[in-house]
Amino acid sequence: MREAPDTVTDAAAGGLETDWLRLDPRTVLVRVVLFAGVLVGAALPVTFALAGPRPLWQAAAWVAAGVALALLADIVAETVRLRRTRYRVGTERVELHTGLLVVQRRSLARERIRSADLTANPLQRVLGLVKVRIGTGEHTGGSDSTLELDLVTRAEGERLRHELLARPAVTPEEPDHDNTLANLDPRWIRYAPVSFLAPALGGAAAGAVMQVSEWFGAQGEVIDWIGDRFQDVSIPWMIVSLVLLATVAGAVGALGLWVEMWWNYRLEREPGGTLRVSRGLFTARSVSIEERRMRGIELVEPLGVRMFGAARVDAVATGLVKDDADKHADLKSLLPAAERPVADRIAAQVLREPEPPTGAPLAPHPRAARTRRVRWALASVLVPVTVLVLLGLLLTPVLLYVAAGCAVVLVPVAVLFALDAYRALGHGVSGAYLVTRSGTVRRATVALQRSGVIGWTVKQSYFQRRAGVLTLTATTAAGAGAYDILDVGRSQGLTFAAGAVPDLLRPFLESVPTQEARSTER
């Protein structure tokens, strides 16, 4: 909604007059409704807590009065905030003035803006509103690199996004050409229960049941009820049954979370060289990444997903700052877990390459790398087993049986993980990209632009020196900032680094004359 009286001269815009704009008035309604939900959620336990020394109706009356006063104060505060918040987009700067008692004046230079992402929760979607998050992509550790317009109409949000991210087309696009790279395939949901989210959500569900029961003073009753259900079952089978129940609950939760996060998923390339990811069932999200900020692709294969031949595609790009206000806003994810051939195809299309760099053959690492992983795996098992043996000798023989069981079960598992981690190691060059792969629980294949590597770090511990291996770290301004090539042979790694990014490491290398190259003069 435009406010004509606030039209002023924008000095930063070269003397051109621009209009100040207001947030949508329904912002007050959205914020008050959300605050009311928080108050109602907190009112119930507070009412029961106050009902101890006094009647329940009296406690409810006191809580209701407090809720009403808090809502009234929130309505006044949000109305004042709305009246004191305004923004404008000039030719050189985007400005935002806001604040209740003290007006904060913030601005971003248009040339520094790298993202304009839109989000909308269910209530905002019903009202046709969105939150616009404008960012420069700088990791400043604060809010100086972002501006948030909370809330504007969806049409206004789309207008701002297109205006702020407008760039000259990188390549001419055909008018009728469909630039959609990927759409949601409902079959991808089968990978949700095998992700790491399932056991985490299962444990969280069990913890939530115990926590809520403690709030109402019924934790003992819940434990007794569980004990009655398993009174004729041995303790090991009871533990197994509870773990299975938690796993099923976690799988169901993972399915629901996947649907909420990835429903309506669409990956498209917009004119001007911008990748746009839109997704979300209840909370709609739209994330834009400029292709000129792309430095590569990361193919992520968590253990459970990898067992079913699937992988996730993440962007390695500059200026992707995690939104702490939205835990589901994984800004770097371009594709959810999908079949590996699909992931490779999307990676190639995103990078505009005929063949996916993530599928290139990689050079294996020396056997010393395998030995190191086996030793570390055995140490991670034998150290706690040794502690159990010592405690068993000092305290009770039962711990000796526990130690023996742990050794029998965990040693083969640890060795298998170590061998799998060794097989995952690899590095190579695919056209303009440096490729490295590592990991077993979370295997990651990174294809990084060789031109995006700004430095090499060579690390070699005492044990690595004895084994004749080292770790190379490619430094870049994008993604995680550094990507490792673990336990590569000394000469193999240095030669690879010097060839992958010419003239970056070569000045620091010294050629060693071989027996054949030495002088024969006496």
C-alpha positions in Angstrom: 0.0 0.0 0.0 1.6 3.3 -1.1 1.7 6.3 1.2 1.8 9.5 -0.9 2.7 12.0 1.9 6.0 10.1 2.5 7.4 10.7 -0.9 10.9 12.2 -0.5 14.0 12.7 -2.6 16.3 9.7 -2.5 19.8 11.2 -2.7 21.4 7.8 -3.1 19.2 7.2 -6.1 20.7 10.0 -8.0 18.1 12.6 -7.2 15.1 10.5 -8.4 12.0 10.5 -6.3 10.8 7.2 -4.9 7.7 6.4 -2.8 7.9 4.9 0.6 5.8 1.7 0.9 4.0 0.3 3.9 3.7 -3.3 5.0 0.3 -4.9 4.5 -2.1 -3.9 7.3 -3.0 -7.6 7.8 0.4 -8.0 9.3 -1.1 -7.0 12.7 -3.7 -9.7 12.4 -1.1 -12.4 11.6 1.2 -11.5 14.4 -1.6 -11.2 17.0 -3.0 -14.6 16.0 0.4 -16.2 16.4 0.9 -14.6 19.7 -2.5 -15.7 20.9 -1.6 -19.3 20.0 1.5 -19.0 22.1 -0.5 -17.6 25.0 -3.1 -20.3 24.8 -0.5 -23.0 24.7 1.2 -21.5 27.8 -2.1 -20.9 29.6 -3.1 -24.5 30.1 0.0 -25.6 32.2 -0.1 -22.3 34.1 -3.7 -22.8 35.0 -3.1 -26.2 36.4 -0.1 -24.9 38.3 -2.1 -22.1 39.9 -5.0 -24.4 40.7 -3.2 -26.1 43.5 -3.8 -23.7 46.4 -7.0 -22.2 44.9 -10.1 -23.4 42.9 -9.7 -24.2 39.3 -12.2 -21.6 38.1 -10.3 -18.9 40.0 -7.0 -19.9 38.5 -8.6 -20.0 35.0 -10.1 -16.5 35.5 -6.7 -15.1 36.5 -5.0 -16.7 33.5 -7.8 -15.5 31.1 -7.4 -11.9 32.4 -3.6 -12.1 31.9 -4.1 -13.5 28.4 -6.5 -10.7 27.5 -4.2 -7.9 28.8 -1.2 -9.5 26.9 -3.2 -9.6 23.7 -4.3 -6.0 24.1 -0.8 -4.9 24.6 0.4 -6.9 21.6 -2.3 -5.3 19.4 -1.2 -1.8 20.4 2.5 -2.7 19.9 2.0 -4.3 16.5 -0.2 -1.4 15.3 2.5 1.1 16.3 5.2 -1.1 14.6 3.2 -1.2 11.4 2.8 2.6 11.3 6.5 3.1 12.0 7.7 0.6 9.4 8.3 1.6 5.8 10.6 0.6 2.9 11.5 1.6 -0.6 13.6 0.3 -3.4 15.7 2.9 -5.1 17.9 2.6 -8.1 21.0 2.1 -5.9 19.7 1.1 -2.4 17.0 -0.8 -0.6 16.0 1.0 2.6 14.0 -0.1 5.6 12.9 2.1 8.5 11.3 0.3 11.5 11.1 0.3 15.3 8.7 1.0 18.2 10.5 3.5 20.4 13.7 4.0 18.4 13.5 4.0 14.6 16.1 1.8 13.0 17.3 2.9 9.6 18.9 0.2 7.5 19.8 -0.1 3.8 21.5 -2.4 1.4 23.2 -1.5 -1.8 21.4 -2.9 -4.8 24.6 -4.2 -6.4 25.4 -6.3 -3.3 22.0 -8.0 -3.1 22.3 -11.7 -3.9 19.0 -13.2 -2.7 15.3 -12.4 -2.3 13.6 -15.4 -0.8 9.9 -15.7 0.0 8.2 -17.7 2.8 4.7 -18.0 4.0 3.2 -20.1 6.8 -0.4 -21.5 6.5 -2.1 -18.4 8.0 -0.1 -16.1 5.7 -0.9 -18.2 2.7 -4.6 -18.0 3.5 -4.4 -14.2 3.6 -2.2 -14.0 0.5 0.9 -12.6 2.3 4.6 -13.5 2.2 7.7 -12.6 4.1 10.5 -11.3 1.9 14.1 -11.9 3.0 16.6 -9.8 1.1 20.2 -10.7 1.6 23.7 -9.9 0.4 25.0 -13.3 1.2 27.7 -12.0 3.5 28.6 -14.0 6.6 28.8 -11.0 9.0 27.5 -12.9 12.1 24.6 -10.4 12.5 21.7 -9.0 10.7 23.6 -6.3 8.7 23.5 -8.4 5.6 19.7 -9.0 5.5 16.5 -7.1 5.4 13.1 -8.7 6.2 9.8 -7.3 5.0 7.2 -9.0 7.3 4.7 -9.0 5.6 3.7 -7.9 2.1 1.2 -9.3 -0.4 2.4 -12.2 -2.6 2.2 -10.0 -5.7 4.4 -7.4 -4.1 6.8 -10.1 -2.9 7.1 -11.5 -6.5 7.6 -7.9 -7.8 10.4 -7.3 -5.4 12.1 -10.6 -6.1 12.1 -10.0 -9.9 13.2 -6.4 -9.5 16.0 -7.1 -7.1 17.3 -10.1 -8.9 17.0 -8.8 -12.4 20.2 -9.6 -14.3 21.1 -9.6 -18.0 20.4 -13.0 -19.5 23.5 -15.2 -19.4 22.4 -17.1 -22.5 19.5 -16.3 -24.8 16.4 -18.3 -23.9 13.7 -19.3 -26.3 10.4 -17.6 -25.4 8.4 -20.9 -25.3 11.2 -23.0 -23.8 10.3 -24.8 -20.6 13.1 -24.0 -18.1 11.8 -26.5 -15.5 14.7 -28.8 -14.4 12.8 -31.0 -11.9 9.3 -31.5 -10.5 8.2 -33.5 -7.5 8.1 -37.2 -8.0 5.8 -38.7 -5.3 8.0 -41.9 -5.4 10.8 -40.0 -3.7 8.9 -40.1 -0.4 10.1 -43.7 0.1 13.5 -42.4 1.0 12.2 -40.4 3.9 11.9 -43.3 6.5 15.5 -44.4 5.8 17.0 -41.0 6.5 18.6 -39.9 9.8 15.5 -38.0 10.6 13.5 -41.2 11.4 15.5 -42.3 14.5 15.9 -38.7 15.7 12.2 -38.1 15.5 11.5 -41.4 17.2 13.7 -40.4 20.1 12.2 -37.0 20.2 8.7 -38.5 20.4 9.6 -40.7 23.3 11.2 -37.8 25.1 8.2 -35.6 24.4 5.8 -38.2 26.0 8.0 -38.4 29.1 8.3 -34.6 29.3 4.6 -33.9 29.0 3.8 -36.6 31.5 6.2 -34.9 33.9 4.5 -31.5 33.5 1.2 -33.1 34.6 2.8 -35.1 37.4 1.9 -38.4 35.7 5.4 -39.7 34.6 5.3 -42.5 37.2 1.9 -43.6 35.9 3.2 -43.7 32.4 6.2 -45.8 33.4 3.9 -48.1 35.3 1.6 -48.4 32.4 4.5 -49.4 30.1 5.7 -51.9 32.6 2.2 -53.5 32.9 2.1 -53.9 29.1 5.4 -55.8 29.1 5.2 -57.6 32.5 5.3 -61.0 30.8 8.2 -60.0 28.5 11.9 -60.2 29.2 13.8 -57.0 29.6 15.8 -57.4 26.3 12.6 -58.0 24.3 10.9 -55.1 26.0 13.8 -52.8 25.0 13.7 -54.2 21.4 9.9 -53.6 21.3 10.2 -50.0 22.6 13.0 -49.3 20.1 10.8 -50.7 17.3 7.9 -48.6 18.4 10.0 -45.5 18.5 11.4 -46.3 15.0 7.9 -46.7 13.6 6.9 -43.4 15.2 10.0 -41.7 13.8 9.4 -43.1 10.3 5.8 -41.8 10.4 7.2 -38.4 11.5 9.8 -38.4 8.8 7.2 -39.1 6.2 5.1 -36.2 7.5 8.0 -33.8 7.6 9.1 -34.8 4.1 5.6 -34.0 2.8 5.6 -30.6 4.5 9.0 -29.7 3.3 9.0 -31.0 -0.3 5.4 -31.0 -1.5 4.9 -28.8 -4.6 8.6 -29.0 -5.2 9.9 -27.3 -8.4 13.4 -26.5 -9.6 13.5 -24.1 -12.5 16.0 -21.8 -14.3 14.7 -18.3 -14.7 15.7 -15.8 -17.4 18.8 -13.9 -16.3 20.5 -17.0 -14.9 18.8 -17.6 -11.6 17.9 -21.0 -10.2 14.7 -21.0 -8.2 13.6 -23.7 -5.8 10.0 -23.6 -4.6 8.5 -26.1 -2.2 6.3 -26.6 0.9 2.9 -28.0 1.7 1.8 -25.7 4.6 4.7 -23.3 4.7 5.6 -22.2 1.1 9.2 -21.4 0.5 10.9 -19.9 -2.6 14.7 -19.7 -2.7 16.7 -18.1 -5.5 20.3 -18.7 -6.3 22.1 -16.8 -9.0 24.1 -19.0 -11.3 27.1 -16.7 -11.2 27.3 -17.5 -7.5 27.4 -21.2 -8.2 30.8 -22.8 -7.6 29.8 -26.4 -7.8 27.6 -29.2 -6.6 27.6 -31.5 -3.7 26.0 -35.0 -4.0 25.1 -36.2 -0.5 24.4 -39.9 0.2 23.5 -40.6 3.8 23.9 -44.3 4.7 20.3 -45.3 4.7 19.5 -43.4 1.5 22.6 -44.7 -0.2 21.6 -48.3 0.5 18.6 -47.7 -1.7 20.6 -46.1 -4.5 19.6 -42.5 -3.9 21.3 -39.2 -3.3 20.5 -35.5 -2.5 21.8 -32.6 -4.5 23.1 -29.4 -2.7 24.4 -26.2 -4.2 28.0 -25.1 -3.5 27.4 -21.3 -3.9 28.5 -18.1 -2.3 26.2 -16.1 -0.1 24.0 -18.9 1.2 23.4 -17.9 4.9 21.3 -20.2 6.9 18.0 -18.7 8.2 18.0 -19.4 11.9 14.3 -18.3 12.1 13.2 -21.2 9.8 14.8 -24.5 10.7 13.4 -26.1 7.5 14.9 -23.4 5.2 17.8 -25.4 3.9 18.8 -22.8 1.3 21.4 -25.0 -0.4 19.2 -28.0 -1.2 18.3 -28.2 -4.9 16.9 -31.7 -5.0 15.6 -34.1 -2.3 16.8 -37.6 -2.0 16.1 -39.2 -5.5 17.5 -42.0 -7.6 21.2 -41.6 -8.2 20.8 -41.3 -12.0 18.3 -38.5 -11.5 20.6 -36.7 -9.1 23.5 -36.9 -11.5 21.3 -35.6 -14.3 20.0 -32.7 -12.3 23.6 -31.9 -11.2 24.7 -31.8 -14.9 21.8 -29.6 -15.9 22.4 -27.2 -13.0 26.0 -26.8 -14.0 25.2 -26.7 -17.7 27.5 -29.6 -18.3 26.9 -32.4 -20.9 28.0 -35.0 -18.4 27.7 -34.9 -14.6 31.1 -34.2 -12.9 29.9 -36.2 -9.9 29.9 -39.4 -12.0 33.5 -39.0 -13.2 35.9 -41.9 -12.4 38.1 -41.0 -9.4 41.6 -42.0 -8.4 41.8 -44.4 -5.4 43.8 -43.6 -2.4 46.8 -45.6 -1.1 46.4 -48.7 1.1 47.8 -46.7 4.0 44.5 -44.8 4.1 42.6 -48.1 4.6 45.0 -49.1 7.4 44.4 -45.8 9.2 40.6 -46.2 9.0 40.7 -49.8 10.3 42.9 -48.8 13.2 40.7 -45.9 14.2 37.6 -48.1 13.9 39.1 -50.8 16.1 40.3 -48.2 18.6 36.9 -46.7 18.9 35.5 -50.1 19.9 38.3 -51.6 21.9 38.8 -48.6 24.2 35.3 -48.7 25.7 35.5 -52.5 25.8 38.7 -52.3 27.7 37.1 -49.9 30.2 34.2 -52.3 30.7 36.7 -55.2 31.3 38.6 -53.2 33.9 35.3 -52.3 35.6 34.2 -55.9 35.5 37.3 -57.1 37.1 37.0 -54.5 39.9 33.2 -54.4 40.4 31.1 -57.2 38.9 31.6 -60.0 36.4 28.4 -59.0 34.6 30.4 -56.2 32.9 32.7 -58.8 31.5 29.9 -60.4 29.6 28.7 -57.0 28.4 32.3 -56.2 27.2 32.4 -59.6 25.4 29.1 -59.0 23.7 30.1 -55.5 22.6 33.3 -56.8 21.2 31.6 -59.6 19.2 29.0 -57.3 17.8 30.8 -54.0 17.3 34.2 -55.1 16.0 32.9 -56.5 12.7 30.6 -53.5 12.3 33.4 -51.1 12.9 35.7 -52.9 10.4 32.9 -52.9 7.7 32.4 -49.2 8.2 36.2 -48.6 8.0 36.5 -50.5 4.7 33.4 -48.7 3.3 35.0 -45.4 4.2 38.2 -46.4 2.4 36.3 -47.4 -0.7 34.5 -44.0 -0.7 37.8 -42.1 -0.9 38.6 -40.7 -4.3 39.6 -37.6 -6.2 39.9 -36.4 -9.8 39.3 -33.8 -12.4 36.3 -33.6 -14.7 36.6 -30.8 -17.2 36.4 -27.5 -15.3 35.7 -29.2 -12.0 37.7 -30.7 -9.2 36.0 -33.7 -7.7 36.5 -35.2 -4.3 34.5 -37.9 -2.4 34.7 -39.2 1.2 32.5 -40.4 4.0 30.5 -43.5 4.9 27.7 -42.5 7.3 27.4 -39.4 5.2 29.1 -39.9 1.8 29.6 -36.6 -0.1 30.8 -36.1 -3.6 31.8 -32.5 -4.3 32.3 -31.1 -7.8 34.0 -27.8 -7.3 34.9 -25.3 -10.0 38.7 -25.3 -10.4 38.5 -21.5 -11.0 36.7 -21.2 -7.6 39.6 -22.6 -5.6 41.5 -19.7 -4.0 44.0 -21.7 -2.0 45.4 -25.1 -1.0 46.1 -26.2 2.6 48.4 -29.2 3.0 48.1 -30.9 6.4 50.1 -33.9 7.6 50.0 -35.2 11.2 52.8 -37.3 12.8 50.9 -40.5 12.0 50.2 -39.4 8.4 53.9 -38.7 7.9 54.8 -42.2 9.0 52.1 -43.6 6.7 53.2 -41.4 3.7 49.9 -39.7 3.3 48.5 -36.2 3.7 45.3 -34.2 3.6 44.7 -31.6 1.0 42.1 -28.9 1.6 40.7 -26.8 -1.3 39.7 -23.4 0.0 36.9 -21.5 -1.7 34.5 -18.7 -0.9 31.5 -20.9 -1.5 29.6 -23.6 0.4 31.5 -24.9 3.5 34.5 -22.8 2.6 36.9 -25.8 2.5 36.7 -29.3 1.0 39.2 -32.0 2.0 40.9 -34.7 0.0 41.7 -37.1 2.9 44.7 -39.3 3.2 46.0 -39.1 -0.3 49.5 -40.2 -1.2 52.2 -37.5 -0.7 53.4 -37.2 -4.2 50.0 -38.2 -5.6 48.2 -35.4 -3.8 50.8 -32.6 -4.5 50.9 -33.5 -8.1 47.1 -33.5 -8.3 46.8 -30.1 -6.6 49.4 -28.6 -8.9 47.7 -29.9 -12.0 44.1 -29.2 -10.9 44.7 -25.5 -10.2 47.8 -24.5 -12.1 50.2 -21.9 -10.7 48.5 -21.9 -7.3 50.6 -24.6 -5.5 53.4 -25.0 -8.1 55.6 -22.1 -6.8 55.8 -23.8 -3.4 56.9 -27.2 -4.8 60.5 -28.2 -5.2 61.4 -30.9 -7.7 63.4 -33.8 -6.4 65.9 -35.2 -8.8 65.6 -38.9 -9.5 68.4 -41.4 -9.9 68.2 -41.1 -13.7 68.3 -37.3 -13.7 71.4 -36.9 -11.5 74.6 -35.8 -13.2 77.2 -38.5 -14.2 80.1 -36.1 -14.2 82.9 -36.8 -11.7 
